[in-house]
Amino acid sequence: MNAKMLAITAFTSLMGIASASHAQTGTVRGNYVGCITEEALDQATQAAVKKDERLFNSLMGKQCIPISGQQFSILDRGFIRSKIRVYVGNNHIDLYTPSEATH
């Protein structure tokens, strides 16, 4: 195989990997929340760690929602948090969630 063909094959393979990772879908397993902003997710995480029920409850339903059992697709996978699209019937919402919620 000549160098040009090898480069084209490598590029095509990498594009397939990038497309596959962008199109990942699944169902959230575990008790996780999704939030409309990264800041709200950080606050919800801090509240859960510190057992600050008052702050956690104030975020729920306004900026964050429980997403356990919801279908999702990955929009942007990060090391700590990921942006996902959650589907409910014919509707969707884009949320930030801990990356482990998407495994």
Secondary structure, DSSP 8 states (H G I E B T S, - for coil): --HHHHHHHHHHHHHHHHHHHHT-EEE--SS-EEESSHHHHHHHHHHHHHT-HHHHHHHBTTTEEE-TT-EEEEEE--SSEEEEEEEETTEEEEEEEEGGGG-
